[in-house]
Amino acid sequence: MPFTIESIREHFPVLHQEVHGKPLIYLDNAATTQKPKQVLEALNSYYANDNANIHRGAHALADRATRKYENTRTMVGDFINAKEEAEIIFTKGTTESINLVASTFGRKFIQKGDEVIISTMEHHSNIVPWQMLCEANGAVLRVIPISESGEIIFDEFEKLLSPRTKLVSIVHASNSLGTINPVKAIINRAHAVGAKVLLDGAQSTSHLEIDVQDLDCDFLAFSAHKLYGPTGLGVLYGKREILEQMPPYQGGGEMIKEVTFAKTTYNEIPFKFEAGTPNIADVIAFGEALNFISGLTKPLIKAHEDSLLAYAVELTSKIKGFIPIGTAKEKVSVLSFNINGMHPFDVGVMLDAKGIAVRTGHHCTQPLMQRFGIEGTVRASFAVYNTKSEVEKFAESVERIAKIKNK
């Protein structure tokens, strides 16, 4: 696929519209990315031509749907370099993937007095499940502090590690700050004390090359809708030897081998964790999203997004009253900020009036906001289809808004 912004943008129908009489500038990609035509067409094609339940049907439609569904599983395995496709479990999102691990691995392997380590910058989805587990099991939740720039204080992380540490669950790239965490070093240190590691890859998978074998993570959770795919679909990667030891997450069809009233025997992985009729259409369409990404290549996508972030930082640094939140050296394309004297929501509304879509609030990271002593931020996040011209219009709009309070 040739990389010109014009050719990329042609794949995304939603971008070609006006909002409040202004051309849409969509800078809310950390919340969800827009969907290319091939994803939309795959959804329609499944329902128009192949709609059938999968795996157990003997007819042609079921066979076609099954092959397309399982082909996406293979593609996902290749996308993150899993050893085998059986290590890929489909869920409804990153949140369910993390809850699955908390409810199964946690139930079996984390007991009273054991410890789970997370960081200050975690999304609520990587806080609450562990709080629930610790409350139920009598385990202890430990939290890695972060610096003023929004980076993990690695020495403090090392101090938290002990033989009691059973799991480290850490975000790969922060949704609020954009910080890229040193996850390979974290994994190495955690493994040295016998702990397992879960990576929240909701933000990193769309920006960074992910190789789970090289990282040696035990689990990786991410969502399709942040990878130009449909909503309502997520992935949990887990090492085979760990998944096989974990009890099922939910009971029902597909996750069983044999059911009697006396006893049920469970299916092999990944089906042991995929109870009920799956999200067939969205899984198939996600395959087209992965094709879109591979056609561009991750390094090319990242280079473009990094250039947009650098340009946005350069332009906004000159604005009086502009306060960046999160200035880590290594970041994905997220720019969080406040304007002196203004509430983030008010800034977001004013930008929306100019056709610029950003996210405002605490971004489901309230403890992180408390760490910085703020209610929330305005967050602009860039994707492969954004342009330098859009960054310029965004910066110009922010400057006009800032002048209201910072004359």
N, C-alpha and C positions, 0 to 999 in steps of 0.2 A: 504493500500500500504506500503510495508516494506521500511524504510528509510535507504537506503545505496546509496551513491553517484553514484555507478556504475549502480544500478537499475534505479535511477532517470534519469541519462544521456541517458540510452537506449531509453527513451521516445522521445528524441530530435534528429532527423536525422541530422539537420544542424550542430550540434556540432562535428560530426565525419567527418571532412574535414581538408585539409591543406590550408593555406593561405601563399603565397610567400614561399612555401616549408616548412612551419612550421605548427605544429598542432594548429588549431584555439583555442585561448583563448578569449572568448567573455565576455567583461566587459563593455558593453554598454547597460545594462539592464534598466537604468533609461530612456533611449530613447525608447526602445521597448524590450520586452522579446521574446525569441524564443517560438515556438509552439510545443506542444507535439503531438505525432502521432494521438491520439484520436481526436484532433481538426482538423487536416488535413483530417482524414478519415471522419469526420462529414461533412466537406465542400463537399467532393467528393460524399458522400452518398446522400446528399440533391439533388445535381444536377443530379445524376445518377438515383435516385429513386422517389424523392418527389417534383420535381420542379413544383411549382404552386403558384399562388398568394393566399394570405391568407384572412381569415375572411369572404369573401362573396361567396366563391365557394361552390357548392353543391356536387361536386364530391370527390372521395376518396383521390386523391392526395392533393387537397386543404385542406381537413379535416386533413390529416396526417401532412401537413406542418403547419397548424394553431395550432394544438395541441403541436407540438414540439416548435414552436415559443413562444407560450404563457407559456409553461412550463419553458422556460428560464427566462421569466419575473418573474415567481414565485420563481425561484431559486435565482435571483438577490435580490428580496425582502427578502428572508431568509438570504442571504449572508450579508446584512447590517442591518437586523432586522427591516425592515419597518413594519408599522402597517398592510399594505395591499398592494397587488400587483398593484393596481391602482395608487399608488404613484410612480411607476417606469416608466419613459419615456425613450424610446430609441432614441438616437441622433447619429450623426456621430463621436462624440468624446467629450472630456472634453471641448474643445474650443467652440463647438456649444452649449453644455449644458449651459455654462456661458453666451454666447451670447443670448440664449433663455431667461434666467432670466433678463438680461439687457434690452432686447427688449420688454418684456411683463410686468413683475413685475415693472421694472424701468419706463416704459412708463406710467403705471397707478398710481404708488405710490410714485415716486420720482419727485419732482417739484422744481421750482426755489427757491434757498436758502436752500434746503435740502442738507444733506451731506452723502457721501459714504466714508467708511474707508477701505483702503487696507494696505499692508505692503511693506516695502522696498524690501523684498525678493520675490515678486510675479513674476510669469511667465508673459510674455507679454499678454497671453490669459486672465489673470486676472487683467490687467491694461488697455489695449486699449478699451475693451467694455465699461468700466466705464468712461474713458475719453470721448468717443463718446457720451455716455448718458449725461454726465455733460455739454458738449458743446451744446448739443441739447436742454436740459431742463433748463439750467442755474443753475444746482446743483454744489456743491463744492466737490472736491476729496481731502481727507485727507490721509496722509501717516504715518504709524507707523515706527519710526526709529528702527534700530537694533544695537546691540553691536559689538565690534571687534570680538567676538567669533561667531557671526552670529545668535544671539538670539534676539527675540523681547524684547524691553524695555517696560515691562508691565505698569510701572507707566506712561510712555508717552502715551501709548494706552488709559489708563483711562482718561488722560487729554483731549484727543481728543473727547471723548464721550460727547454727549449733547442731549437735546430734538430734535435737528435738525438732529441727526443721524438716517437715515432710513435703512441703510444696512451696515453690515460689511462683506466684502468678503475676505477670508483669506486662504492661503495655509496651509494644514494640515502638510505636510512634504515637505521641499524645494527640488526642483529638482536639484538645483545647489550646495547646501550645505549639504543636508541631514537632516537639523534641523527639529525636531518634535516640532511643536508649541503647547502651552498649550491651545488647542482649547476649552476644556470644560469650563475653566475659562473665556476665551474670550466670549464664547456664553452666559454664565451667566451674565457677565457685560453688554453685548450688549442688552440682553433682559430686563435688569433692566431699560434701558432708552427707551424701546419700539422699538428697532431696530431688524430687521431680520438678520440672518447670513447664508451666503453661504460658504461651505467648498470646496476648490479645493482638491479633494482626488486622483488626478492622480497618485501621488507617494505613498500615504499612504495605499491605498486599497490593494496593493500587499504585504505589509509588516506587517500591523497592524490589529488587530481585530477592526472592525467598527460596532458600534451599534448606529444607528441614533436616536433611542428612548432614549437611555441613554445619548448621547451627547446633545440631544434636538436641533440639528441644523435644520434650516428651509429648507435648500437645501444642496445637496451633488452632486458634479459632478466628474465623473471619466471615464476612457477609458478601453476598453477591451484589447487592444494590450499591455498594461503594466501588464496585469493579465494573460499572457500566451494564450490570445485569439487573434482573428483576428483584423486587422486594419480596420479603417472606421466605428467603432461602439463605441458609448459612452452611458452613462447613466446619466440621471438627476433624482435624488430623490427630491421630494418636499412634504411637508405636505399637505394633502388633502384640508384643509380649505383655504390654500394659493393658491394652483393650481386652485381651482375652481373659485377664484376671478380674476385670470389672464386672459387677452385676448389671443386668439390664436397667435401662432408664425408665421405660414404660412397657406395659404389657398389652398384648393384642395380636392382631394378625401380622404376618411376615417375620416377626422376631422369634418365632417358635419353630422347632422341628416337629414335635409331637405333643399333643395335649390330651390328657385324660383327666377325669375328676380326681384321680389319686396324685398325679404328678405331671408337670410340664417340663420338657427339655427344650433348651434354647438354641436358636440358630447360630451359625457362625458369624464372625464379623465380616462386613459391617452391618449385616441385616439384624443382628441382635439388638442394635440400637436404633432401628428404623421401624418402629411399630406403626401399623396402619397404612392406609393409602398415602403415598408420598405426594410431594408437590411436583408432579410429573412435568407439567408444562414449563414451569419456571426453571427446573433443572435442565431441560432440553434447551431452553432459550439462553441459559447461562453459558452453555457451550459456545454459542455464537458470540457472546461477550468476550470469552477467552480467545476466540479466533480474532476478534477485533484487536485485542491487546497484543497478541502475538504478531499480528500483521504489522503493527507499528514498532514493536519491541520495547521492552521496559527501559533500557538505557536511553533511548530516544525520548520516550515519554518523560522520564525523570529529568533529563537535561532541559527540556522545554519548560517543565513546571518549575524547576529550580531557577531558571532565568526570569520567569514571571515573578517569583517570590523576591528575588534579589532586586528587581526593578521596582516592585511595590515598596520594599523596605527603603530603597534609595529615595523615592519620591515622597513618601510619607515622613521620613526623618526630618524633612525641612518644614514640616507643618507645626506651627505654634500651638501648643496644647495637646499634641498627639502623644499618647503614652503607650508604647508597645508593652505587651505582656508576654513574656517568654522569648528570650533572646539567646537560646542555646546555639552552640556552634554548628551542630548537626541537626537539620530540620527537614521535614517534608513541607509541602507548599501550603502552609497555614500561617496567616498573619492575624494574631489576636491583639486587640488594642482597646483603649478607652480614650475619650476626649475630655480633657480637664473641664470639670464643672457640668458635665452632661451625663445623663443616664444612658446606658447602652441601648435600651429599648428605643429611646427617642432618636438616637443616631440611626438605628436600623430602620425606623419608620421614615425618616428623612431620606435615607438612601433608597428605600423602596419607591418613594415618590419620584425618584429619578430613574426608575427602572432597574436598580441595582439590588440584587438579592443577596443578602448576607444573613448570618445567624447571630442572634443576640441572646444573652442570658448566661447561665452557669454551665451550659453544655454537658449536663449530667456529670459534672465534676465539682460538686459543692465543696468538699474538703480542700480541693486545690484552690478554689476561690478564697476560702477562709485563710489559707496559707499566705495569700497575697493581700489579704485585708480588703477585698473588693466583693461587690455583689455579683458581678459578671463582666463579660467583655463583649465587644463586637468582633465577630470572626469572619474574615474573608479567606476563602480557600479556593485554590486554583486547580484546574484540570487541563487535560491535553487540548481541549477545544477552546480554551480561553486565549485572548490575544493581548499584545502589548498595548494596543489601542484601548482595550477594555480596562487595563490596569491604569492607564493615564486618566480615563474618565472617572474611574473610582477614586483616584488620588485627588483629582480636581474637586470632586463632590465632597470628599472628606474635608478638604481645605476650606471650602465655602461654609460647611457646617461648623467647623472649628472656630471660624471667625465670629460666629454668633456669640460665643462665650469668651473668646480669647482675643479681643481686639487690642 
